[in-house]
Amino acid sequence: MDPKIIVDQVEARALWQDLLRNAVVVSPFDDFDFLDGLAALYGWSVKTVVWGHRLGVRFVERSRIGIRDIVVPPFVPFSSVLLSSEVPLDERLNTLNLAFHPLSGLPDSRLISLHPTLGRIGVLSPTGYSFREKATFEVPTGSKEEVLSRLSESTARKYKKSHDQYDFRAGEIESVFIADMVKQAYDKHSKRFSLPTGALGVFCDGLTQRQFATSVGAYNRDSGALEAGIVLLMNEDTAWYWLAGSQPGPAMTVLLVDTLVHLKTLGRSSMDLMGANTPGITEFKRRFGGDLVNYPHLHKSTFLTALLSSSASYFRKLT
């Protein structure tokens, strides 16, 4: 089956909506406007490619000094890949492999990350790609008693000791304040945060206006200050811990517990904690009692993109 790059945005949106209705799995990261808007913040473009009604991929294309590659944007765990549920089970792996084939008009250098459900279809080994398994935690929502019963002992003690210090609020937090705390965390660890927090906050506020996202926060009862905040992306069943920041202290622990309880009242059964790929983050998220879920991360470099990445890494170490 030959791929087709859809240039016309109206046609691309219509075809994508058709694929969304019949896809094996869909997440908020497959939303047409979400991906376009996030890519635009970085000055990148999105190319929609379809293989009939069987498979669709929205590739995010980055250009650095004229060298192009396909990337998974920051704040996104999975590439936007839709596999039709009408594809027979014994044909799904081969169909999914089409996303990794060379495509005229798109760069060969690609990073493609798949939703865990797609990763479980079978072992992917496309030619020229390196494979890395990444992980996230999926945590059940529940009543206060249910959530507390799943916590590690130290986390449960911290929550019980500190929760009276904070007021939980939902849906009324200006996202720019959360973005500011995210940037502070990047700065603390000497990581580059390449977006203006104001622009990211405006983007987040647009998502909440669409009811595509909601925000939650923990406010210090004495000072009234926001000490932890999360912008959650949601579908009918799951919430994603998408953009999160906090001040030092117990605020984020308190907020996560209260958020899991709040999500239960909204009809969501689980929260994806969005990544567990460094020891410190993995240990923090493990304490909330979720299941560790793996997903495939596949990367193919060309000589030029590998050279550019090495050079960029070298100069970052000098600054």
N, C-alpha and C positions, 0 to 999 in steps of 0.2 A: 504494500500500500504506500503510495507516494505522499510525502508531507506537503502541506500547503501553508505558506506564510501569508497570513491575512493582514494586508496593509490598511484597508479601510476600517476605521475604528468602529463605525456603526455595525458593519458586518461582523467584526471580531467580537463585539459585545454580544450580539445576538447568538452567534455560534457558541460562545462561552456559556451563556445562560442555558442553552440546550444541554451542553455537557454537564453543567452543574446539577441539572435535574435527575440525571441518570448515573452519576458517578458512584464508584465503589465507596469512596470516602471523600468528604469535603470538610475543610477547616476555614476559619476566617481568613487565612493567608491566601486562599483561592479567590477572594472577592476581587472583582475587576477594578473597582475604584480604589480599594485599599492599596493594591499593588502599584497601580499607576501613580497614586498620590505619594506613596513612600519613595518610589524610584525618582519621582520629579524633585523631591527634596534634595537628592544627591546629584541631580542633573543627569540621570541615567534614563534610558529608554526601555520599553517593554515590547517584545515581539511575540505575537500570538501565532502558534503553529498548531495545526490540526492534522490528524490522520483520519480522514472521514469523520464518522461519529464514534470511533473507537477510542481515540486518545487525543488529548489536548495538553499543550504545555505553554505557559507564559514565561518566556526567557527574559530575565533582566540583563540588559547589556550595558556594560561599563566601558568607558573609553578613557585611557590615561596616555597622554602624549601621543595620541593616535593609535595606540595599541588597544585592541578590543578584546574583551572576554565576557563570559557569562558568569554571573555571580548569584549568590544568595544574599540579599541585602541584610544589613544590620537589623536587629530586632525581628528577624524572620527565621524560624527554625527549618522550614521545609520549602522546597521549590514548589511552584504552583503547577501540579501535575494532576490531571483528571483522567482516570481510566473508567470507561463505561462499564456498568454492571451487566450490560448485554453481551460483553465479550465472554465467550465460553471459558470455563475455569482452566482448561488445558491449553488455552491460547493466551492467557493473561501475561505470563512472564515474557514471552516473545514480543507481545504488543508493547509492554512497558519498556523493553530494551530499545524500541525505536527512538525513544527520547535521547538516547546516547549516540545515535548514528550521526555521521557528518551531514551537515545541511548547508546547501549553497545559500550564501547571503548571511550566514551566522558564523561567528568565530568558532574555531575548533577548541580553544581553551575554555573549559567549562567546569563549574562547580554545581553539582546537582545533589540535593538532599531530599529524601523521600519520607513521607508520612509513615509512621510505624506500620499502619495497616497495609500499605503498598510494599513496605520492606518485607513483610511476612509472606508475600506471594511466592517468593523463591529467591535463590542465590543469583545476584546480578554480577556479571563479570565482563562488562563491555571492554573491547580492545582499547588499550592505552590509558585506562582509568586506574587510579589508585583507590583503594577502598579503606574507609575508616568507619568504625561503628561509633555513633554518638548516642547519648542517653538523655532521658528526661524522667522526672517523677510525675506520676498521675496519682492524685490524692483524692479520696472520696470526701464528699461533703457530708453533713449530718447535723444532728442536734448538738448542743454544747457538750452533753455527756458523751456522745459518740465520738466527736472530734477529740476531746481530751483523752479518751481511752486509747487512742491510737498514737498519741505523742510519746516521745521518749520521756523517761522520768525527769531528766534535767529540764526539758522544754516545758513539760507540764508544771513543774515547780516555778519556772520563770514566769509562765503565764499567770498562775494563781497569785504570785507575789506582786505582779506589776499591772494587772489589767485594770485595777481601780484608778490608775494614774491617767487613763486615756478615755476619751469619748470616741466611739466609732461613728463615722458618718459615711453615707453612700450617696453618690450621684451629684454632689455639690462642690467638688474640689476642682479648682482651676488647674488644668493639666500642666501648665507652665511651671508650677511649683514642684510637681513631681519630676518634670524634666530637669529642673535645676538640681534636685537631689541626685538624679542619675548622673548628671555631669560631675557633681562633686565626688561621686564614687569613682568615676573614671580618672579624675584628676588625682585622687588619693593614691591610685595604683599606677600613676604615670602612663595612663592609656589615653590615646587621642580620641576626643569626642568631636566629630567633624561637623555636627549640625548646630546651628544657633538654637538655643533652648526655646526661644520665642516661636520660631517656625515650627518646631516639633510640637510645642504646646497647642498652637493653632490647628495643626493637623489632627491632634488627639481630640480637641474640642469638636472638630468636624465629625469625627467618628461617633462621639457621644450624641451629637445632634441627630445623627442617622439612627440612633439606638443600636449601633453596631458595637459599641463599647460602653462601659460604665466605669466610674472611678470610685475608689474607697480610700478612706484615710483614717489615721489615728491621731487625734489632737490631744496635746497635753492639757489636762484639766486645770492646772494652775496657771500656765502661761497663755493658753489658747493657741499655741503654735502647732502647725502641722509637723509631726515628727516621722511619719511614714505614710507613703501613698502608693497606690497601685492603679494603673489603668488596665482594666480587664477587657479582653476581647471575648465574645461569647457566640455560641450557636445554641441550638435548642437544648443540648444536653451537657455541654462542657464549657468551662471558662478557662481562659489562658492568662497566666500571670505575665502580662506582656511588657509593660513599662513600670518599673518599680524602683523606688528609692527611699532611703531613710537616713535619719540622724543616728549617730552611735547610741547604743542602748537597746532596751527591750522592745521598742515600739513596733518593729516589723514582726517580731514573734507574736505579739498581741494582735496585730492587725491580721496576720494570716489566719489565726484561729478564728477571730470574729468574722473574717471574710468567708471561710468555709461554712460557718453556720448561716451567714446571710445568703450565700448561694443556694443552700438547701431550700430556703424560703422562696427563692426565685425559680425553683424547679430544676436546677442544675444538679447533676449527680457527681461530678468530679471537677477538679481543677488541675490543669497541666502546669507544672511549675517551670516550664520553659528552659530546660537544659540542666544537666548535671555532669559537667565535663572538666571541672577542676576539683581538686581534693576538698578545698574549703567550701565551695558552693555545694558539692555533693553531700558533704557531711551536714551542712545546715539544713538542706531540703530533706534529707533522709529522716530527720527527727520528727517530721510531721506524719509519718506512717503510711506513705504512699508506696506504690509499686514502681520499681525501676523498669523503664521501657526503652528498648534500643531502636535506633533507626539508622539506615545507611546514608553515608556521606561519600559521594564519589567525585573525584577530581581528575581532570586531565589538563596538563599544561603544555604549551608550546615553548620553544626555546626563548622567544622574546618575552612571553609573560613570566616565565620562570626567572629570567634575568632581571626583569623589572621588579618582581616581588623581592628578590634577594637584595637588590639595590635599595629599595624602599625600607626593608628591614634593617639594613646596615646603617642607613642615615638616621632612622628613628633612634637607634642605640646611641648615636653621637649627640643627639639633642636632649 
